[in-house]
Amino acid sequence: MVSAVAHRLRPLPRTFYQRPTLEIAPDLLGRYLVVADSQVHVGGRIVEVEAYIGEDDPACHACRGRTRRNDVMYGPPGRAYVYFTYGNHWMLNVVTEREGFPAAVLIRALEPKIGQHIMRQRRRVTRDRDLTNGPGKLTAALGISGTDNGSDLRDSRLFITQFTDPPAAIGQSGRVGVSEGGDVPWRFFDSESPWVSLYRAGTRTSRRHLTVAKSAAESRTSKGREGRGRE
């Protein structure tokens, strides 16, 4: 039976994704990521994300320039950038900012909310907490794969909702599992959620305290654009 909740959910407009990445990343927390096929709806509340911004970000896939693999990351915004990693996992990112500039937000963890019985069949774990508490886990639970790469989040089976249940407090830390740029505090998570991935180190903050990181990113992005003459 399709959850009644799913019928009330509407995708975010394109303008949501056209903003600076560090505005979008914490604003995704509390929104629902949904995969809606003809007979099956699965989804969950986003509780952890990471931002990757520009060719001068050493942890970003675009740090060596545009390639066939990362082409979707260059826009347009509001599309899914899905890639395969570690020979085993699909990772879901949402493309942000203006077309031609590579930026995206990695969805790292969800709180299961819709179609949990389907997630259990796909993941076969003993605890529900382990269904979607990691980027590879959540794509497996939701059935996201390389066929979703480039999907329009406004007009495909995969979308993020306008509806939000925002966290009371947002944690912020360095990014996980990257060899360079891991100290950049562009990982954001719901400080009170048990579904956040096992790597939990970070500081508690509120939305008004994100302005310092945002300003630093805008400065870094501006320098990268000026240096490459993209405007």
N, C-alpha and C positions, 0 to 999 in steps of 0.2 A: 504494500500500500504506500503510495507516495505521500510524504509528510505534508500536512496542511500548511505548515510554515513555508515550505518551498514556493507555494503559489503566491504568497504575499511578497516575495523578494523580487527586487528590481535591480538591474545592473547599474553600476556607476556611469555617469556621463563621461564623454571623452575629455571634457575640460578638467575633470579630476586629475587625470594623468598628465596634463600639460604643465603642471606646476613644478617647482624645484623638488628634486627627489627627497630631500630631507624634510620637506613639509609633508610629502605623501607617505613616507615610511611609517612614522608614528600614527598617522591618520588612518592607516590600514588596520591597526590593532582594534579589535572589536567588531570588525565587519566580517561577513560570512563569505567564504570561498565555496562556490557551489559548482558541481558538475551535474547537468540535467540532461540525461538521455531520454528517449521516448517513454520508457517504462521504469527507469531507475533514476532517483535523485539521491546524491550523497553530498555532504558538505560539513563545514565546521567554522567555528569562530576563530579568526586569526589572532594568535597570541604571541607570535615572534617573527620578526623580519630583519633583514639586513640590506643596507643600501650600497650600491656600487655606481661610481660616478666618473665617467670620462676616461680618456686615454692616458691621463696622467695619474690615475689611481692604479697603483701596482697590483692590487687584488682584483681589478676589474678584467673581464675577458677581453675588453677592448684595448688593453694596455699596449698591445703590439699592433694596433690598427685594425682595420676592417677586414674580415675574412668571411669565407662561406659559412663557417660555423656560427659566428656571432652577428651575422648580417641583420637579423631581426632586432637586435639590441639598438640599432641605429634608427629605429622608428618605422612607421609612426607610433606615437605613444598609445597606450591602451591595448597593447597586444601581449600575448604570452610568449615569453622566451623560455623554451624548454630544452635542456641539454642533458646528455648522459655523462655520468662521472663514476670514477672508481670501478668501471666495468660492471656496475650492478644497479645504479640508482638513477632515476630521472629527477631533475631539479626544476622547479617552477619559479620563474621570475615574471614580474610585470614591468613592461617597458614604460619609461617616464620621460618627461621634458620634451624638448622640441625635436622634430624629425631631423635626422642628420647628426645629432649629438648622442653618443652612446651612454645610456644610464638605465638602471633597472633596480627593482627591489626583489630580493629573494624571499619567498615565503618559507619560513623555517619550521613553524609548528602551528597546529590547530587544536582547538577543543572540539571533539566530535559532537555534532548537533543533529545531523540529518542522515538517515540511512546507516545507523551504526551496525545493524545486523549484516549489511553488505560489507562494510569495512572489516568486520570480524572474519567473514568468509575469505576475504582477500588477504588479510594479514596473518591470521591464525596465531595470534598471541594470547597469552593467558590473562593479561591485564588490559583493560580498556585504556589505561593511561599510556600504553605503548602503541596504540593504534596510529597516532598522528603526531607524536612528539619529536619530530625530526623531519628535515626536508625530503629525504628519500622515503621515509615511512608514509608521509601524507600523500605523496603522489601514488604510491602503491595502493593505499587505502581508497583513494578517490578514482583510481583507474586512469591517471594522467600519464601520457607517454609522449614520445617524439612526434606522433601524429597531431598533437595539439600545438606544436611549435608554430608560431605565427598567427595563432587564432585571435580573432578580434574579440576582446572581452566585452564588447557591447552586443555582439551578434553571433554567438556560437554557444556550444553546450557548456562552455567554461566561462564563469563570470564571478565578479565580486560585487556585493550588494551595497546599495545606498543605505539600507538599514545598518545601524551600528549599536553595539552594546559596549561602549568604551571602557577601558580599564580605569580603576580608581587611581592607580599609580603606574608609571612607566619606568622600567629599568633600562639602563643604557650601558653598553660595554663595547669592547673591541670585537672585531668579527672573528668567527670561528673557522678553524681549519684552513687558513690561508698562510702561505709561506712569507708573503710580504704584505704590509699594510694592515696586519692584524691588530695593531694598536690604535687604529683609527676608530673612534667610538660611534660607529654607524650601525650597531646592532641595537634594536629596540624590542622590548618584550613586556608583557603584562606581569608585573612583579608578584601578583598574587595567584597566578594560574599554575596549577600542578601539571599542566600539559606543555609547559615550556620545555625545550630540549634539556638534556642532562647537564650541558654546559650552562651554568646559571650566573657566573661571576658578573658583577656589574654594580652600578649605583642606582638608587631609586631617584626618580625625578618626576616632575610634572610637565605638562605641555609648555608652560611658560618658561621653563628652564632649558628648552631645546634650542633657544635662539642663538646661543654661542656656537654650537655645532653647526647650525644652519648657516650662520654668517661665515664661518670658516670654509664651509663647502662652497658657498657662493663665490667667495674670493678665489678659491682653488679652481672652480669651474670657469670663472671669468678669465683667469690667466691662461688656462688651457685653450680657450676659444681665441683669445687675442694672439697667442703664440702660433696658432695654426691658421689664422685668418679665415675662420669659417663663416663669419658674418658676411 
